[in-house]
Amino acid sequence: MQLFLSLSKCSTTIRRILKNRDEYFPALKLGNILINPLIIRPNVLTLLKEHYSEIEDLMVDSGAFLVQQQRLEYSELLEQIEGVYSKFPFARWYVLPDYIPLTQDDETAVERKVELTITSALRLAEKLGDSVRHKLMPVIHGRTITHFEKCVRAYASMNVKRIGFGSLVTNGPNNGINSFSRKTIDILAEVLTLANNHALEVHLFGLAGPIQLLICKLFGISSIDSSAWNRIAGYGLIYLPYLRSFHVTDAGRQSKSYNMAQIAEMLSRVCSDFALLPQDALKTCMYSRSLHNWQTLHYMNESASDVTPSIRQAIVRFSPRNAKLLEYAENHAKDVLIRKAQAKDKNAVNQIAKSHYKELGYVRTGEIEQAIKRGHLIVAELLGRIVGFQEYRHLKDKPVTTLYHKAVVPEYRRRGIGKKLVQFVRNEAKTIGIKELSVKCVEDLPANIFHKKCGFELTRKIPGKRRSLNAYSLKIDKPC
């Protein structure tokens, strides 16, 4: 998942954060950056050019929040933004303008804003031309699934790759930080299903907090951005991995303040490889807190492991609300559908197979098509996305079913999907009188461990020119 840092409009703030970065975390790079060209100051652009080698992808925001804050009319935003994109030819993404529905809007107003968002996205895409079509990111808005479905269908016709979504619960200063509730998790699941059905990736706007980031990874979100990492630092708050934000200053306290001993104790419950800045720096310097929050989000996105029982206990103890949200999201993510592959699944299966060339070798598209026609290919589907597959065949001359190509998308591993695929084949084989499952695996692949965990037993080793094979067998009556 890509994490985009939303940068301040002030170059002084960025320079001071980077100065602290160079002192404490010199290996930490800017990575993916989001900027709003309608408000960002010229000296910030100069600063970004100085650090160009650190930037991976640049996302250019449309500044729709200026309309939300009544600082611009929507028509004015459309006029201004059209000429802005061309000033950033090196950008990876151009976020198209969206007319954000407000809490006080009635149904008619929301419907009007959704329609204007769609029509303006279509018109702007036409004006900008096909040469930048792959960079465009139109935005979903609305209150109902009907609104979201209307947006997704329209954007799918634009042949874009990724769409943005920001209809979440807002909190924080000026309601500028998006968060999660059970309702928005339900909505997000629906939106992801719609997007996956149209082969569209999803970006989530304005996210806050380690747990929210973890939930996005759980759901397979393609990218997120955060401005909260810098914003909350000004209020004396720091993030802790897997947990939430904690107040660490004495000034202007509206909530409990935590000393460094307490912070270190909580941190020890969730990870041992995360470095804290010095106490004085976090307590007295906003820029140090911003750096800490940046490092926390980077850690959660790049290094965070699965939620172990001990980490879960810490989340329950120190962030009970987030613990409930995480559990709710995990239940959503468990709803994996194992089913027979259909012709429409061919491209998704082929893409997964290609990305697993090292493990599977070259899998021809024709093989996939034939397996689908025979009914000997199953897929794992989550929120409308194909996240794994298993090819197999029932032998005619003996009561054995042989497993062939199998793969699960990396971000969905360790969730039991592979075992569910095997279990599906086992159940089908049992109903037609098959007594045994068999599979061969290159001896140095991690799949050997997987098959042993499923109950397969090693029956023989088969020498090869380059690598030897391990042959496994599983009796149907033995549980997987």
Buried (B, 14 or more C-beta within 10 A) or exposed (E): BBBBBBBBBEBEBBBBBBEBBEEBBEEBBBBBBBBBBBEBEEBBBEBBEEEEEEBEBBBBBBBBBBBBEEEBEBEEBBEBBBEBBEEBEEBBBBBBBBBBBEEEBEEEEBBBBBBBBBEBBBEBBEEBEEEBBEBBBBBBBBBBBEBBBBBBEBBBEBEBBBBBBBBBEBEBEEBBBBBBEEEBBEBBBBBBBBBBBEEBBBBBBBBBBBBBBBBBBBBBBBBBBBBBBBBBBEBBBBBBBBBBBBBBBEEEEEEEBBEBEBBEEBBEBBBEEBEBBEBEBBBEBBBBBBBBBBBBBBBBBEEBEEBEEEBBEBBBEBBEEBBEBBEBBBEBBEEBEBEEBEEEBBEBBBEBBEEBEEBBEEBEEEBBBEBBEEEBBBBBBBBBBBBBBBBBBBEEEEEBBBBBBBBBBEBBBEBEBBBBBBBBBBEBBBEEEBEBBBBBBBBEBEBBEBBEEBBBEBEEEEEEEEEEBBBBBBEBEBEB
